[in-house]
């Protein structure tokens, strides 16, 4: 987690009837604080020292937390410090993208332990299924060799309308209908009774930043993802808000002024959508119009011959559109920050961020409180890491809706005591439709 640890809200309870709630609260507090003493946890959870001591001892004996040393320099005896045990449990995050599938295996402390990446020209369901199953098999083999370790859940991040905008991307016309017929909760070959969670890719990216990225120091922010298409995720009150249809902060349709790029087809409309200005496919098309043929943005590091001028033309145009979008966003929603991230090579991403910051600072937008504009931490891995956080969020969160607000968030993985006995939780339905 970057920056100062956020203040934990809410209260625990000393009632025996809510022991599992308090276990979750203590575990979540350790995750947020990184390491903590029993007295730290008692203050954070508003529990008695005796209640926290019982919970901590139980979590330690079950292998969920471990001692990592002592804190000296304060009155009384040194305090024993605890952290999550990273190798105790794992989660898998899969992002089904329009150009590639990205998968990660994440440990209990949130660190990526293994990765899988599979590129394709378009997301044919058969290719995506094969790629996802290959990554899952590799991750399961790795975890099976770690003794008592287990995978507690799988998160899937996918764009809505996965086969949409076929004209812009050259996708088959029937791709959208093929994906509409697929239930992502049963799509991949998972072990029996392993829960599967599904979320929009941009919302998953916002969750990754909220839990352990650049957004961890903010309670209210908008996450903007520059991917094949632009997307957004809204965080308010320390929770990701997805809305009644799971489609909050869908920034692609946001109207902005027309592009200045001659590679963008002129349209009679007064406005263009943000999707047609602040997306990677626009950059790829603009480079091709200048004779620079690339298929993946990683091919821009190092820059090919002739790419610099058209690249910076796109950066300026994209930054102008993003500034317009930020003004519109902050005119409607009171937020502390914009967390801007992209799948671009990091030097190019940081150049785009700098342009957005400088252009926004030159804008005299009256009537809004200017948000801090910061870079996201995870780049192309934001969505798969956020997807991997979904099972952990359900496992850790005292309130099952503490991190995601919108559709039904009442899914729990079962008590930690059951997990400690290595019983498998039942498959859950998706927390939002993909």
N, C-alpha and C positions, 0 to 999 in steps of 0.2 A: 504494500500500500504506500503510495507517495504522500508526503506531507503529513500534516497532523491527523491523528486518528479521530474519526468523527465521534461525537458524543452519542452514546447509546441512549435511545429513547425507550420509554415503557418501563414496566416494573416486573420483577419476578414474583414468585409467591412461595411461601414456606409450607403451603398445604401439601400433604402427602398425595392428595388426589391429582396434583399437577406436577408430580415429580418429573415426568418426561418433558413437560414444558420447560421446567427449570434446567434440565440437562441441555436442552437445545439452546436456551438462553445463555448458559455458561459457555458452551461450545462456540456459539456465535460471537460472544464477547472475546474469547481467546483468539478467534480468527481475526477479528477487527483490530485487536490490540497487538497482535503478533506474538507477544509473550506477556504473561501476567501472573501475579501472585494471588493467593487465595483472598487476601485482603483487597486487592485490586478488583477482583471479580465480585466480592461481596458488595463493594461500593457501586460497581457498574450495574449489577442486577438488583440492587436494593434488597438483598437477602441477608440473613443472619450469618455470621462467620461459621457457625456450626453447620448450617444447612449447606453452605458452599463447600465446606471441608468434606462432608459426606459425598456430595456430587463429584467433586474433583477426585477424591480417592477412588470412587467407583469408575469414573472415566479413565483414570490411569490404569487400574487393574484390568479394564477391558481393552486397553491398548489404544484408545482414541487420543490420549494426550500423554506427554512425557515430560520429565523434569529436564531442564536445560541449564541449571546453574542456580546461583543465589545472588540476591541484590544486597550489597553492603552499603554502609554509609548513613543508615537511618537508625533511629532509636530502636533498642531492643535487639532481638536475635535477627540474623540475616533472613530475608524472605526467599523461600524457594520459588523459582519461576517455572511456569509451564508453557508449553507450546503444543499445537496439534502434532500428532504423529503422521508425517507425510505419507509413509508407506503403508498405513493401515487400510485405507480404502481409496479407490480411484473412480473417476468418472470419464466418460467418453463424450467428446463434442464433435459433431459433424456439421459442416456447412455445405449445403448443396448450392453451388453457385451457378451462374449462367455460363461460365467458361471453365470452371474447375470445381472439384470436390476437395475440401480441406478437412482433415480429421486430426484430432489431438487426444492424447491420453493425459489426464491431469490428476495429480495426486491431491491428497486431502488438504495440503497447504496451498493449493492453487498453482503449483509449478507444473509446466508442461514436461512430461517425461518421454513422450514419443510422438512422432508426427507422421502423417501420411498425406500425399498430395497426388491428385490424378487430374490431368487436363483433358479437355475435349473441345470439339468445335462448337457443339451445342449440347445441352443436358438431356441426351436421350435416356429415358428411364432405365433401359437395359444396361447401358454403360455406367450410369450412376449407381445402380444396384450392385453391379460387379465391383466397382471401385470401393463402395462403402463396405461391402462384405469383406473385401480383402483387408482393409484397414482394421475392421473389427476383429477379424481372425488374428491378425498380427498383435493387436493389443491384448486380446484374451490369452494368447500364448505367452506373452511377456508377463502378465499378471499371474497366470497359473504357476509360473516358476518362482514366485515370491513368497511361498509358504502360506501364511494365513491371510494374505491380501485378497481383496475381492473388488470387482467392479459393481458399484451400487446403482448405476443408472446410466442412461444414454440420452443426451440432448441433441436435437436436430434443429439447425437453423436453416431456414430457406426463405427466399423472397416470395412474397405473394405474387400471383400472376406469373409464375415461373416461365411459362411459354409465351407470355405476352410480348408486345412490341417486336413481333417477328420481322416486320419490315426493316426496322433499324438494325437488327442483329443478323438478319439472314437465316432465321430459324424456319423449320418446316411449319406449314400452316396448321397442322394437326397437333403440334406439340403441346399447346395449352390444354386441349381437351384430354390428351393422354394423361397429363399430370393431374387434372381435376378428378380423374377416376381413381387416383392412388391415395390410400390412407398411409401417411408417413409413420404412424405409430406401429404399423405391422409390416413396413416395407422391407427393412433390412433383416438379416438372419441373426436374431439375438437369442441369447440363452433363455430358457423358460423362466418366466416370472421376473425378469429384469425390467424395471419401469422405463418407459420411453416418454420423453417430453418434447414437444414441438413448439417452436417460436419463430416469429419473423426474424430474418437475419439482422436487420438494423436494430431491432429491439434487443436481440441477444448481444450485439456489440456494445450497446449502451449499458447492459447489465455487467459485462466484463469491466468496463471503465468504472462503474459505480462500486463494484466490489473491491477491486484491487488495482485500478488504473488511475489515470489523471483525474477522473471524476470523483474519486473517493473523498476528496476534501470539500466537495460541494453537496448541498442537499437538493439543489434545483439547477438542472442544466439540460441543454439540448445537445444530443450527440449527432453529428453529421458525418455520414460515411460516403466518401467518394469511391464508388466501386464501378462495375460495368454501368450501372445506373446509380444515381444519388439516392440515399435513403436517410432516414432519421429515427432517433429514439428519444423519447421524452422522459426525464426524471424529475419528479416533484416530491418534496418531502422525503427524500431518500428512497423513493420507490419508482420503478419503471412503470409508466402508465401506457397501456396498450389500447385502451378504449373498448367500448362494447362490441366492436367488430374486429378487434385486434389490429387495427390499422391506424392508430394514432401516429402523428408525426410522419406521415407518408409524404415526404417533401417533394417527391418527383413532380406532382401536378401543380406545385406552387407557381403562380404566374410571375414572370420577371420580364424585363425589357428584351427586345430581340438581340440576337447575337451579332457581334461585329465581325465574325469570322466569315470569309467568303466561301468556306467549305460547307457551311450550314445553309441548307436550302431556304431561300427567302419565302416567307408565307405572308399572306395578306393580313393576318391577324395582328392586332396591336401588341399582343404579348406572346411570349413563348413560355413553355413550361421549364422549370428548373432542370428537369431531366434532360432536356435538349441543349443544356449549356454546361452543367456541372457534372458531367458523367465521363467516364473513361472512354466509352465508345466514340464520343465526340472528339476526344483527343486523337484516338487511333485514326479516325476518318480524316482529321485535319492533317496529320502527318502524311497520310497516304496521298492527299491532294498535293503535297509538296514533294512527292517521290520518295518518301521514307516509309518503307513497308515494314511494319511490325505486327505481331499477333498478340504478344503479351507485354505488359508494361515493364516487366523485368528486363526486357531487351533495351530499355533506355538507360541502363547502367552497365557499362559506360554509354554515353550518348553516341548514337550512330552519326556518321557524317551527314550534315545538312539538317539535323534534327533540332538544333538549338533555337533557331529563329521561330519556326512554327510551334515548338514547345512553349516558348515564352509568350507567343501570341495567345495560345490557349490558356496559359496560366492567368494572363491579364483578364481575358474574357470570363473565365471561370470565377476568378476572384470578384469581379464586378457583380456577377450574378449572385454569388454567395453573400455579398454585402447587402444586396437588395433583400435576399431571403432572410438574413439575420435581422434587418430592420422590421420586416413583416412579422417575424417570429416574436421579437421582443415587444412589438406593439400589441400583441395579443396575450402573451404569456410573460409573467414576471419571473425571470430566471437570473441566476448568478453568472452563468458561464455558457459559452459555446465550446464544446469539445469537438474539434475537427480532426478527422482521421481519414486515411485513404489507403488504397492498395499500391500507391505509387512507390517507387524507390525512395528511401528516406530523404536523401538530399533534395529531390524534386518536391516531395511532400512539404518539407520545411520551407522551401521557397514559396510554395503556394500559400502556406500559413502566414508567412511574412507579408505577402501581398495583400491577403485578406485583412490582416491586422492594420497595415498602413492605410489601405483604402477606407476601411471602416473609421479609422481615427480622423480621416480628412472629411468625413461625412458629418454634416451638422443636422443630425436627426433630433428634432425637438420633441419632447414629451415622452422619451423612453429613458430608462436607466441603462447605460451602456454595460453589456456583459463583458466579463473577461473572456478573451478568445485564446484558448490553449490547444496544444496538440494532444491527440490521443496517444496512448502508449503502445498499442498492440499491432497497428497496421493491418496487414492481411489476415492476421490470426485473431482479430477481435471477435468476429462472429463465432468461430468454432470454440474459442475459450469461453465466451459467454454461454454458448450452448452447453458446455461441460459444467458450468456453474448451476444450471437448472436443477439437476438432481441433488447437488449439495445444498442448494437453497431450500429445497423441500425438506431435506434431512435436518438442516441446522436451524431454520427459521422458527422461533417460538410461535409466531403467527404465520400461517401458511401463505398469507398475502403480503408479507413484509417487504418483498422485493418486487413483486409483479402485481399490478392492479389492472383489472380489465375483465377478462372472462373468468370462469370458475377457477379459483386458485385454492380449492380445498383439498388438494392432493397432498398426502403425507406418505412417507416411505415406511412407516411403522416405527416403533420405539427403538431407541438405541440399544436397549437391553436385548431385544430380539436380534438385532444385527450382530451384537457381540456373541450371541449363541449361533451365529452364522445361518439363521433361517433366512430364506429369500422372500422379499416383499413381492406382492402381486403386481402385475403390469397395470399401470395407470392409463387412463385416457390422456390425450394430449391436453396441455393447458391452453393451447389455442390452435385453431386449425391452420395448417400450413397452406 
